[in-house]
Amino acid sequence: MRTSTKKQDAPQTLDILRIQRGELTVAILGRTPLIMNRLSEKAKQQLLFPPPRKTAADKAQTLKHDPLAEFRAAAHRIEDPKSPTLLAVPSTAVKGAMRNAALEIRGVSKAQIGRLCFIEAAMVPVAGIPQVLCSVTRMADVDRTPDVRTRCILREWAALVTVEFVEPQLKSIAVANLLAAAGVICGLGDWRCEKGSGSYGQFDIVDPDNREFLRIMKTGGRAAQQTALDNPEPYDAETAELLAWFDIELKRRGFTGEARPSPEMIHAAKTAKRATANHAVRKSNDKNRPALACPE
């Protein structure tokens, strides 16, 4: 009688390399202006609890746009007073730019970068002076209805980004090159070159001792940004004209609000107001002045 014996497999030992965590801090300097377009609290509240449909009377009594309120709401902020800057960009935007840049680079995939790179902070502090930008955009409806959007823009900006990555799969030089590629191919913020039509939000990797980088980090800190948000300036002539017209139209229709973007416009408005008041005083004095007796 033949008996069969089953060969016992020898126990296998799994050899797993220890994963190391690398860290790289780079200085980025904006090549083109950065447009911030944060979803406002009002929009979030309406998504959470949609308001009732407005009637024609409701629309006539409410403002469709409040430019300066929209400007302030469009900025991403860091509430921690110890932060060197008030404004910031989400870390997911930086990582997303790196992931999308990987699509254009041979030998690395978008999924790999998503797994092997990460930024611990939720927000990346950004230095620079915010200004008001009003531009005509197209809405996402069927008719592509035009509308005016007010956003926060930084003409000059800089930031320090700390990226963590997995070693030995990635090296620091590879991460730096990928971030540099993201600054050219993708960019950050709204209307960036990744979307196709715009070229905003591009940046370069520079040395931390770069003169322009140090200047922006020094002059565009938290205090300067708060002052700029409290006393906004227009980014271009088109924005200045729109805000000046809005301020006049706001008062003509009986609404209360603010839309003067610059000290020059405030001075002009005060001068016009004083001239109007002086004219009213002269007119009142002429009206109350007794009539002269006519000689017979």
KAVEN-V756212 format. One record per residue. N is the residue number from 0. PHI is phi as a letter, one per 40 degrees, with the letter a starting at -180 (* if undefined). Layout:
n->[N	N]
phi->[PHI	PHI]
//
This chain:
n->[0	1	2	3	4	5	6	7	8	9	10	11	12	13	14	15	16	17	18	19	20	21	22	23	24	25	26	27	28	29	30	31	32	33	34	35	36	37	38	39	40	41	42	43	44	45	46	47	48	49	50	51	52	53	54	55	56	57	58	59	60	61	62	63	64	65	66	67	68	69	70	71	72	73	74	75	76	77	78	79	80	81	82	83	84	85	86	87	88	89	90	91	92	93	94	95	96	97	98	99	100	101	102	103	104	105	106	107	108	109	110	111	112	113	114	115	116	117	118	119	120	121	122	123	124	125	126	127	128	129	130	131	132	133	134	135	136	137	138	139	140	141	142	143	144	145	146	147	148	149	150	151	152	153	154	155	156	157	158	159	160	161	162	163	164	165	166	167	168	169	170	171	172	173	174	175	176	177	178	179	180	181	182	183	184	185	186	187	188	189	190	191	192	193	194	195	196	197	198	199	200	201	202	203	204	205	206	207	208	209	210	211	212	213	214	215	216	217	218	219	220	221	222	223	224	225	226	227	228	229	230	231	232	233	234	235	236	237	238	239	240	241	242	243	244	245	246	247	248	249	250	251	252	253	254	255	256	257	258	259	260	261	262	263	264	265	266	267	268	269	270	271	272	273	274	275	276	277	278	279	280	281	282	283	284	285	286	287	288	289	290	291	292	293	294	295]
phi->[*	c	b	b	b	c	c	c	c	c	c	c	b	c	b	b	c	c	c	b	b	c	a	b	b	b	c	b	b	c	c	b	d	b	b	c	a	c	c	c	c	c	c	c	c	c	c	c	b	d	c	c	c	c	c	c	c	c	c	c	c	b	c	c	b	b	d	c	c	c	c	c	c	c	c	c	b	b	c	c	c	c	c	c	b	c	c	a	b	c	c	c	c	c	c	c	c	c	c	c	c	c	c	b	b	c	g	a	b	c	c	c	c	c	c	c	b	a	b	c	c	c	b	b	d	b	c	i	c	c	b	c	b	b	a	c	b	b	c	c	c	c	c	f	c	c	a	b	b	b	b	c	b	b	c	b	a	a	a	b	b	b	b	b	a	c	b	c	c	b	b	c	c	c	c	c	c	c	c	c	c	c	c	c	c	b	g	b	g	c	f	c	c	d	c	h	c	b	b	c	g	c	a	b	c	b	c	d	c	d	c	c	c	c	c	c	c	c	c	b	c	c	c	c	c	c	c	c	c	c	b	c	b	c	c	a	c	c	c	c	c	c	c	c	c	c	c	c	c	c	c	c	c	g	c	b	i	b	a	c	c	a	d	c	c	c	c	c	c	c	c	c	c	c	c	c	c	c	c	c	c	c	c	c	c	c	c	c	c	c	c	c	c	c	c	c]
//
